[in-house]
């Protein structure tokens, strides 16, 4: 079997790191804040003596969906709860999934209860990430799937939904996200991290999580 090209391997590892699923909520939040410039610090929402701005939203998302899960995973590795950061064995993913779901639920509750100035479609996006993560957890008990593609698929649908009401044109960004979905899938396949089937299942879970969130929000949370 022919050895992998070292240069391509580095490029695809870089793609896998830059578009790690834990970073997708942060990227999505940045995109929302850019697409809806009317929700800026110039129009803060006051709650008693507390003034909450979009910067607080971004900070909350970074802490709850990236930094805290990352710290938890680093601690699990140090304590021997997981064999490697790649978590190639689906059993290694169980505890990190549970910890990450806890932080993601906190992030959703913070957005829903404290950041009312954010558009409903953003609340749906965060809810969709929670639902996708829960679906991934249960599927992972029986079948390994690509979490990278869960995040990529979720971003694709979130951007598509955002385009309906965004204050700026997202056509170019939507096209870029389609290309990035292909690059992420190619990277995971080239690095032998997943099979094609695992990539497709992850992608469908990411899409499904966002669509379930739309239905759930319209019926119970609006």
Secondary structure by P-SEA (a helix, b strand, c coil): cccccaaaaaaaaaaaaaacccaaaaaaaaaaaaaccccccccccccccccccaaaaaaaaaaaccaaaaaaaaaaaaacccccccccccccaaaaaaaaaaaaaaaaaaaacccccccaaaaaaaaaaaaaaaaaaaaaacbbbbaaaaaaaaaaaaaaaaaacccccaaaaaaaaaaaaaaaaaaaaaaccccaaaaaaaaaaaaaaaaaaaaaaacccc
